[in-house]
Amino acid sequence: MQSTGPGPSARSRRRQELAWALYDWGNSAYTLSVITVFFPVFLGRYWIAGDGVNSTFVLGMANGAASLVIVLTAPLLGAIADAAGRRKRYLASFAFTGALMCVCLGMVGEGSWPMATALFVLATVGFSGANVFYDALLVSVAAVRDRERVSALGFALGYLGSSLLFVVNAMMVLKPDWFGFDGSAQATRWAFASVAIWWAAFTLPLLFAVEEPRPTGRGGRGALREGFAQLVETLRHVRAVRPAAMFLLAYWLYIDGVDTIVRMAVDYGQQLGLASSDLIQAILLTNLVGFPATLLFGRLADRIGAREGILWGLGVYVLITVAAYFVNTAWQFYALAIAVGLVQGGVQASSRALFSRLIPQSKAAEFFGFYNMLGKFAAVLGPVMVGWTAEATGNPRLGILTVIVLFVVGGLLLGRVPATGPAGRAA
C-alpha cells in the first residue's frame, strides 16, 4: 500500500511502528541462531568433518564474501528504492530469498560443504539486503521525534525474539530426544527450518501494515540513474563533515572487529576442541549478560563521554582477543563470553550516540543511512583476516589475534574525532 492522503492517525501510526519492529523480532533469529552458532558448528562437524578442509578459512571467506556484496550494493539499492518507492517489494524479495536459502541449508547432505557455503552466502546477502529497506522504512513509519524510541523498540524486540527462538533451538540440539529427533544432526536441520519460518512469518506484519512512502523519482532506468545520483550526493555530504567522516572510518574498522568476534567465536571454540554444548551455552551466557550490561555501560558513557566509553570498550576487546589466544578449557571460554557481553551492546549504543552529535541535524536521516550501512554490513576484513591467517599458519590462535589490528587502528582513529559536535554538543 502507498500513502497518498493525509498523515496516518495516532492509532495507525502505532500499529505501523509495531509491525515494523516485529520484523526485527523475526530476522534477528538468523543472526543469533544461524550466523553465530549453528552454521559454524554444522560446517565444522558435519559438512567439513574429515574432509581435510580448514573450516575457519571457509567460514571467514563466506562471511567476508556476503558482507562485501552488500557493502558494494547497499547504498545504491537504498537510493534506487527511495526513488522508485518500492522499499517493501525489495525487502520482501531479499527476506524471502534469505529464508528459502536457510531452509535449503537444512537439506544439504554430510560432506557437501561447498553447497552449504554457497547457500549460507546467499541467505546472508538476503538478510543484509533486506535490512537496507527495513532501515529506510523507519523514516516513513516514525515521526522525527519518535525515531529513537521506535528504533529502540526494534532493537529490544530483536533481542527478545532471537533469544526466545535460540533457547528452543539450543534445547532441540542439546536434548534431541525430548523433541523426538534421532540426534543432534537432525535437530540442527530443523533448527535451520525454524529460523526460516520465524523470519518469514514476522515479515508479514510489515508487508501488510506499513504504508509505503511515495516515490521520490521514477521507476526502471530512471530510478537507477537517480539512485546513482543520490549515492554520489550522500558521499559528498559525508566527506564535507570531517568529524563525521573520520568517525565513520574508525567505526567501520572497530565494528568489523566486533562483528568478527560474533561470527567467528563458535568456530574458534570448535578448533580448540570444545564441545558443541559448551559453545551454545557460552552464546546464551553472552546474551544474558548483554542486556543489563548495556544499560550500565550507557550510564558510564554519560559520565565520561560516549567517545571515551567506546575507547574503554575497545580496550576490553583487545584484552579479550589476547586472552582468547590462551584459552584451553570450557570455563575460560565462558569467562570470555561474559566479557564480550559486558561491552558488546555498550560499544554499539555509544557509537550511535556519538555519531548523532557529530552530524548536521538537518541531514540526520541521510547520514544515519550511511552509518547503518557500515554497521550492518561490516565483517568483511575481520573474517577474511582470521580465516586466511588460520589457513596459512595452521594455527587458529594466530588467526584470532589478527582482529586486534581492527580494534587498535579503529581506536586510534576514534581518538582523533572531536569530543563535541556541531554547536558544541557534547559527544
C-alpha positions in Angstrom: 0.0 0.0 0.0 1.2 3.5 -0.8 0.4 6.6 1.3 -1.3 9.2 -0.8 -3.7 11.0 1.5 -3.2 12.9 4.8 -0.9 11.6 7.5 -1.9 8.4 9.5 -3.8 8.7 12.8 -2.0 8.1 16.1 -3.5 4.6 16.3 -2.5 3.8 12.7 1.0 5.1 13.4 1.4 2.9 16.5 0.2 -0.2 14.5 2.8 0.6 11.8 5.5 1.1 14.4 4.8 -2.3 16.0 4.6 -4.0 12.6 7.9 -2.5 11.5 9.6 -3.5 14.8 8.3 -7.1 14.6 10.5 -7.6 11.5 13.5 -7.3 13.9 11.9 -9.9 16.2 11.9 -12.2 13.2 15.1 -11.6 11.3 17.4 -11.3 14.3 16.9 -15.1 14.8 19.0 -15.6 11.7 21.9 -13.6 13.2 21.9 -15.4 16.5 20.9 -19.0 15.6 22.4 -19.4 12.1 25.3 -16.9 11.7 26.6 -17.1 15.2 26.0 -20.7 16.2 24.5 -23.4 14.1 26.2 -22.7 10.7 29.7 -22.6 12.2 29.0 -25.7 14.3 27.5 -27.8 11.5 30.1 -26.6 9.0 33.0 -27.8 11.1 31.4 -31.0 12.5 29.2 -32.2 9.7 29.7 -30.6 6.3 33.5 -30.5 6.5 34.3 -33.1 9.2 37.1 -35.4 8.0 37.5 -33.6 4.6 40.9 -32.1 5.4 39.5 -28.6 4.8 40.0 -25.7 7.3 36.6 -24.7 8.5 37.9 -21.4 9.8 39.1 -20.4 6.4 35.9 -21.4 4.7 33.8 -19.6 7.3 35.9 -16.5 7.1 35.7 -16.3 3.3 31.9 -17.0 3.3 31.2 -14.2 5.8 33.6 -11.8 4.0 32.1 -12.5 0.6 28.5 -12.0 1.8 29.4 -8.8 3.6 31.4 -7.5 0.6 28.4 -7.9 -1.8 26.2 -5.8 0.5 28.8 -3.2 1.2 29.2 -2.7 -2.6 25.5 -2.6 -3.4 23.6 -1.4 -0.3 23.9 2.4 -0.8 22.8 2.1 -4.4 20.0 -0.3 -3.6 18.7 2.1 -0.9 18.9 5.1 -3.2 17.0 3.2 -6.0 14.3 2.1 -3.6 13.9 5.7 -2.4 13.5 6.8 -6.0 11.1 4.1 -7.1 9.1 3.9 -3.9 9.4 0.1 -3.7 11.0 -0.5 -0.4 8.6 -3.2 0.8 8.9 -5.0 -2.5 12.7 -5.1 -2.3 12.6 -6.0 1.4 10.2 -9.0 0.7 12.4 -10.2 -2.2 15.6 -10.2 -0.1 13.9 -11.5 3.1 12.0 -14.4 1.5 15.0 -15.4 -0.6 17.2 -15.5 2.5 14.6 -17.5 4.4 14.4 -20.0 1.5 18.1 -20.4 1.4 18.0 -21.1 5.2 15.5 -23.9 4.6 17.8 -25.3 1.9 20.7 -25.3 4.3 18.9 -27.9 6.4 18.7 -30.2 3.4 22.4 -30.2 2.5 24.0 -33.7 2.9 27.0 -34.6 5.0 30.3 -33.5 3.4 28.7 -31.1 1.0 30.4 -28.0 2.3 30.7 -26.1 -1.0 26.9 -26.2 -1.4 26.3 -25.4 2.2 28.7 -22.4 2.0 27.1 -21.1 -1.2 23.6 -21.3 0.4 24.9 -19.5 3.5 26.3 -16.7 1.5 23.0 -16.3 -0.4 21.0 -16.4 2.8 23.3 -13.8 4.5 23.0 -11.5 1.4 19.2 -11.8 1.7 19.3 -11.0 5.4 21.6 -8.0 5.0 20.0 -6.7 1.8 16.5 -6.7 3.4 17.9 -4.6 6.2 18.7 -1.8 3.8 15.0 -1.4 3.1 13.9 -2.1 6.7 16.1 0.7 7.9 14.8 3.0 5.2 11.2 2.4 6.2 11.8 3.8 9.6 11.7 7.3 8.2 8.1 6.8 7.0 7.0 4.7 9.9 8.0 7.1 12.8 7.9 10.8 13.1 11.3 12.5 13.7 10.7 12.9 17.4 9.8 9.2 17.7 12.6 7.6 15.7 14.9 6.9 18.6 12.1 5.2 20.5 10.9 3.2 17.6 14.4 2.2 16.6 15.0 1.1 20.2 11.7 -0.9 20.1 13.0 -2.8 17.1 16.3 -3.5 18.8 14.6 -4.7 22.0 12.1 -7.0 20.1 15.0 -8.3 18.0 16.9 -9.2 21.2 13.9 -10.9 22.8 12.7 -12.7 19.7 16.0 -14.1 18.7 16.8 -15.2 22.2 13.5 -16.9 22.6 13.9 -19.0 19.4 17.5 -19.7 20.2 16.7 -21.2 23.5 14.2 -23.6 21.8 16.8 -24.4 19.1 19.5 -24.9 21.6 17.4 -27.3 23.6 16.5 -29.2 20.4 20.2 -29.7 19.6 21.3 -30.5 23.2 18.3 -32.7 24.0 17.1 -34.0 20.7 15.2 -37.0 22.3 13.0 -34.5 24.1 11.7 -33.4 20.7 11.5 -36.8 19.0 14.6 -36.3 16.8 17.1 -39.1 16.1 20.1 -37.0 17.1 21.7 -33.6 17.1 22.2 -33.5 13.3 18.5 -34.0 12.6 17.7 -31.4 15.3 20.0 -28.9 13.7 18.4 -29.3 10.3 15.1 -28.5 11.9 16.6 -25.5 13.6 17.5 -24.0 10.2 14.0 -24.5 9.1 12.5 -23.0 12.2 14.6 -19.9 11.8 13.4 -19.5 8.2 9.7 -19.9 9.2 10.1 -17.5 12.1 11.8 -14.9 9.9 9.3 -15.2 7.1 6.3 -15.1 9.4 7.3 -11.9 11.2 8.0 -10.2 7.8 4.3 -10.4 7.0 3.1 -7.7 9.5 5.4 -5.2 7.9 4.3 -6.0 4.4 0.6 -5.7 5.3 0.5 -2.9 7.9 3.3 -0.5 7.0 2.4 2.2 4.4 4.9 2.6 1.5 6.1 6.2 1.1 5.6 7.9 -2.2 8.4 7.5 -4.7 10.8 10.5 -5.0 11.5 9.8 -8.6 10.9 7.4 -11.5 11.0 3.6 -11.7 13.0 1.5 -14.0 16.2 3.0 -15.5 15.2 6.4 -14.2 15.3 5.0 -10.7 18.8 3.6 -11.4 20.1 6.9 -12.6 18.6 8.8 -9.7 20.0 6.1 -7.3 23.5 6.7 -8.6 23.0 10.5 -8.3 21.7 10.2 -4.7 24.7 8.0 -3.8 27.2 10.5 -5.1 25.4 13.3 -3.3 25.4 11.4 0.0 29.1 10.7 -0.3 29.8 14.4 -0.9 27.8 15.4 2.2 29.6 12.9 4.4 33.0 14.0 3.2 32.2 17.6 3.8 31.7 17.0 7.6 35.2 15.9 8.5 34.5 14.7 12.1 31.6 12.5 10.9 33.8 11.2 8.1 36.6 10.4 10.5 34.3 8.7 12.9 32.7 6.5 10.1 36.2 5.3 9.1 37.0 4.4 12.7 33.6 2.8 13.2 33.9 0.7 10.1 37.2 -0.8 11.4 36.3 -1.4 15.0 32.7 -2.6 14.4 34.2 -5.0 11.9 36.2 -6.4 14.8 33.2 -6.6 17.0 31.2 -8.5 14.3 34.1 -10.8 13.6 34.2 -11.9 17.2 30.4 -12.6 17.0 30.7 -14.6 13.7 34.0 -16.5 14.4 33.8 -17.2 18.1 32.0 -20.6 17.8 34.3 -21.8 15.1 37.3 -20.8 17.1 36.0 -22.8 20.1 35.5 -25.8 17.8 39.1 -25.5 16.6 40.2 -25.7 20.3 38.2 -28.9 20.8 35.4 -27.5 22.9 32.1 -29.4 22.9 29.1 -28.0 21.0 27.1 -27.9 24.2 29.7 -25.6 25.8 29.7 -23.3 22.8 26.0 -23.0 22.7 25.8 -22.3 26.5 28.5 -19.7 26.1 26.5 -17.8 23.5 23.4 -17.9 25.8 25.6 -16.5 28.6 26.7 -13.6 26.4 23.1 -12.7 25.6 22.0 -13.0 29.3 24.8 -10.6 30.4 24.5 -8.3 27.4 21.1 -6.6 28.2 21.8 -5.3 31.8 25.5 -4.6 30.9 24.4 -2.4 28.0 22.3 -0.2 30.4 25.2 0.1 32.8 27.6 0.9 30.0 25.3 3.7 29.0 25.5 5.2 32.4 29.2 5.0 32.3 29.3 6.8 28.9 27.0 9.5 30.3 29.6 10.2 33.0 32.8 10.0 30.9 31.5 10.7 27.4 30.5 8.4 24.6 33.9 8.6 22.8 35.8 7.7 26.0 33.2 4.9 26.7 33.8 3.4 23.3 37.6 3.6 23.7 37.3 1.8 27.1 35.2 -0.9 25.4 37.7 -1.3 22.6 40.4 -1.7 25.2 38.4 -4.6 26.8 38.0 -6.1 23.3 41.8 -6.1 22.9 42.2 -7.9 26.2 39.5 -10.4 25.3 41.3 -11.2 22.0 44.7 -11.6 23.7 43.1 -13.8 26.3 41.4 -15.9 23.6 44.9 -16.9 22.4 45.5 -18.8 25.7 42.0 -20.4 26.1 42.1 -24.2 26.7 39.1 -25.1 28.8 35.3 -24.5 28.7 35.3 -22.3 31.8 37.8 -20.0 30.2 35.6 -19.7 27.1 32.7 -18.9 29.4 34.7 -16.1 31.0 35.4 -14.6 27.6 31.7 -14.9 26.7 30.8 -12.9 29.9 33.5 -10.3 29.0 32.0 -9.9 25.5 28.5 -9.5 26.9 29.8 -6.7 29.2 30.9 -4.4 26.3 29.3 -5.5 23.0 26.0 -3.7 23.4 27.6 -0.7 25.1 30.1 -0.1 22.2 27.2 -0.3 19.7 24.9 2.0 21.6 27.6 4.6 22.4 28.7 4.6 18.8 25.2 5.7 17.7 25.0 8.3 20.4 28.4 9.8 19.4 27.6 9.9 15.7 24.3 11.6 16.3 26.3 14.5 17.9 28.7 14.8 15.1 26.3 15.3 12.2 24.2 18.2 11.0 20.7 17.6 12.3 19.1 18.7 9.0 20.7 15.7 7.3 20.3 13.2 10.1 18.4 10.6 8.0 20.9 10.8 5.2 23.9 10.4 7.4 22.4 7.7 9.5 21.6 5.7 6.3 25.4 5.6 5.7 26.1 4.8 9.3 23.6 1.9 9.3 25.1 0.6 6.1 28.6 0.4 7.7 27.3 -1.1 10.9 25.1 -3.8 9.4 27.5 -4.7 6.6 30.8 -4.8 8.4 32.6 -8.2 9.0 34.4 -8.1 5.7 38.1 -7.6 6.7 38.0 -9.5 10.0 36.6 -12.9 9.0 38.9 -12.9 5.9 42.0 -12.0 8.1 41.1 -14.7 10.7 40.4 -17.3 8.0 43.4 -16.6 5.8 45.8 -16.5 8.8 44.5 -19.7 10.2 44.8 -21.4 6.8 48.3 -20.1 6.1 49.8 -20.9 9.6 47.6 -23.9 10.5 47.1 -22.1 13.9 43.6 -20.7 14.7 45.1 -18.9 17.7 47.2 -16.7 15.5 44.1 -16.1 13.3 42.0 -14.7 16.1 44.9 -12.4 17.1 44.7 -10.5 13.8 41.4 -8.9 15.0 43.4 -6.8 17.4 44.5 -4.7 14.4 40.9 -3.6 13.7 40.4 -2.6 17.4 43.7 -0.7 17.7 43.6 1.2 14.4 39.9 1.9 14.8 40.6 3.2 18.3 43.4 5.4 17.2 41.2 7.0 14.5 38.4 7.4 17.0 40.8 9.3 19.3 41.1 11.9 16.5 37.4 12.5 16.5 36.4 15.6 18.5 34.6 15.2 21.8 32.0 17.7 20.7 29.9 18.0 17.6 28.3 21.0 15.8 27.3 23.8 18.0 29.4 22.4 20.9 27.1 19.4 21.5 28.9 17.1 23.9 29.8 13.8 22.4 
